[in-house]
């Protein structure tokens, strides 16, 4: 007659090891997921900042006079923007090539807080205007 084999379950140590492995795997997955969510939030903030910067750049000389100087403001309660207009002096004498025009260099910087650091976006362009034109 064959000896009866006794059915055997998992020991407490085996169950604890399985739980530790599962907890480590879940921790890694949670970090990956939270990092992805954080990157989506940062990307959204960058997109908003670029939109604000491009908007302020496009309205330079339309909403106000395009003269050398600095203007600033706050959008959506947390995006601080600064627009700086300076006279533009290219490497060559453009006045001999195109008479009656003046050039301004326009730079818009948008900054916002992100955790313990500040992020920023900067866009710039050169605007040509007729000498007699005010804005």
C-alpha positions as CSV (number, residue, x, y, z in Angstrom):
1,X,0.0,0.0,0.0
2,X,1.2,3.5,-0.9
3,X,1.8,6.0,1.8
4,X,-0.7,8.8,1.9
5,X,0.6,12.2,1.0
6,X,-0.5,14.9,3.1
7,X,-1.8,18.1,1.4
8,X,0.4,21.0,2.3
9,X,-0.4,24.7,2.1
10,X,1.8,27.8,2.1
11,X,3.9,28.6,5.1
12,X,3.7,32.0,6.8
13,X,7.2,32.9,5.5
14,X,6.2,32.2,1.9
15,X,3.1,34.4,2.2
16,X,5.2,37.2,3.7
17,X,7.8,37.0,0.9
18,X,5.0,37.1,-1.7
19,X,3.5,40.2,0.0
20,X,6.9,42.0,0.1
21,X,7.5,41.3,-3.6
22,X,4.0,42.5,-4.4
23,X,4.5,45.7,-2.3
24,X,7.8,46.5,-4.1
25,X,6.2,46.0,-7.5
26,X,3.3,48.3,-6.6
27,X,5.6,50.9,-5.2
28,X,7.5,51.0,-8.5
29,X,4.3,51.2,-10.5
30,X,3.0,54.0,-8.3
31,X,6.2,56.0,-8.8
32,X,6.0,55.6,-12.5
33,X,2.3,56.6,-12.5
34,X,2.9,59.7,-10.3
35,X,5.9,60.8,-12.4
36,X,3.7,60.6,-15.5
37,X,1.0,62.7,-13.8
38,X,3.6,65.2,-12.7
39,X,5.0,65.5,-16.2
40,X,1.5,66.1,-17.6
41,X,1.0,68.9,-15.2
42,X,4.4,70.5,-16.1
43,X,3.6,70.1,-19.8
44,X,0.3,71.8,-19.3
45,X,1.9,74.7,-17.5
46,X,4.5,75.1,-20.2
47,X,1.8,75.2,-22.9
48,X,-0.1,77.9,-20.9
49,X,3.1,79.9,-20.5
50,X,4.0,79.7,-24.2
51,X,0.4,80.8,-25.1
52,X,0.7,83.8,-22.7
53,X,4.1,84.7,-24.0
54,X,3.0,84.5,-27.7
55,X,-0.1,86.5,-26.9
56,X,1.9,89.3,-25.2
57,X,4.4,89.2,-28.1
58,X,1.6,89.5,-30.7
59,X,-0.1,92.4,-29.0
60,X,3.2,94.4,-28.6
61,X,2.5,97.6,-30.5
62,X,-1.2,97.0,-30.7
63,X,-2.5,97.3,-27.1
64,X,0.2,99.8,-26.2
65,X,2.9,101.9,-27.8
66,X,5.9,99.9,-29.1
67,X,8.6,102.1,-27.4
68,X,11.7,101.0,-25.5
69,X,10.7,100.0,-22.0
70,X,9.3,97.3,-19.8
71,X,5.8,96.2,-19.0
72,X,4.7,93.3,-16.8
73,X,1.6,91.7,-15.3
74,X,0.1,88.4,-14.0
75,X,-2.1,86.0,-15.9
76,X,-4.3,83.4,-14.3
77,X,-3.1,84.3,-10.8
78,X,0.3,82.5,-11.1
79,X,2.0,83.3,-14.5
80,X,4.1,86.4,-14.2
81,X,5.0,88.0,-17.5
82,X,7.5,90.7,-18.5
83,X,7.7,92.3,-21.9
84,X,11.0,94.2,-22.7
85,X,11.2,96.4,-25.8
86,X,14.7,97.7,-26.8
87,X,16.0,99.4,-29.9
88,X,17.4,96.8,-32.3
89,X,20.8,97.3,-33.9
90,X,21.7,94.6,-36.3
91,X,25.3,93.8,-37.3
92,X,24.9,95.6,-40.7
93,X,23.4,99.0,-41.4
94,X,19.8,98.2,-42.4
95,X,19.0,101.8,-42.6
96,X,20.8,102.1,-45.9
97,X,18.9,99.1,-47.3
98,X,15.5,100.0,-46.0
99,X,15.0,103.7,-45.4
100,X,12.2,105.0,-43.1
101,X,12.0,101.9,-40.9
102,X,13.1,101.4,-37.3
103,X,13.5,98.1,-35.6
104,X,12.6,97.0,-32.0
105,X,13.7,93.9,-30.3
106,X,10.7,92.5,-28.2
107,X,11.3,89.9,-25.5
108,X,8.5,88.3,-23.4
109,X,9.4,86.2,-20.4
110,X,6.8,84.2,-18.5
111,X,7.7,82.6,-15.1
112,X,5.6,80.6,-12.7
113,X,6.2,78.6,-9.5
114,X,6.5,74.8,-9.8
115,X,7.0,73.1,-6.5
116,X,10.3,74.3,-4.9
117,X,11.6,75.9,-8.1
118,X,10.6,78.5,-10.7
119,X,10.1,77.7,-14.3
120,X,10.3,80.2,-17.2
121,X,9.7,80.5,-20.9
122,X,11.1,83.3,-23.1
123,X,10.2,84.3,-26.6
124,X,11.5,87.2,-28.7
125,X,11.2,88.8,-32.1
126,X,12.2,91.9,-34.0
127,X,9.5,94.3,-35.1
128,X,9.9,96.7,-38.0
129,X,7.9,99.9,-38.0
130,X,7.9,103.1,-40.0
131,X,9.8,105.9,-38.5
132,X,6.8,108.1,-38.2
133,X,4.5,105.4,-36.8
134,X,3.8,105.8,-33.1
135,X,2.7,102.3,-32.1
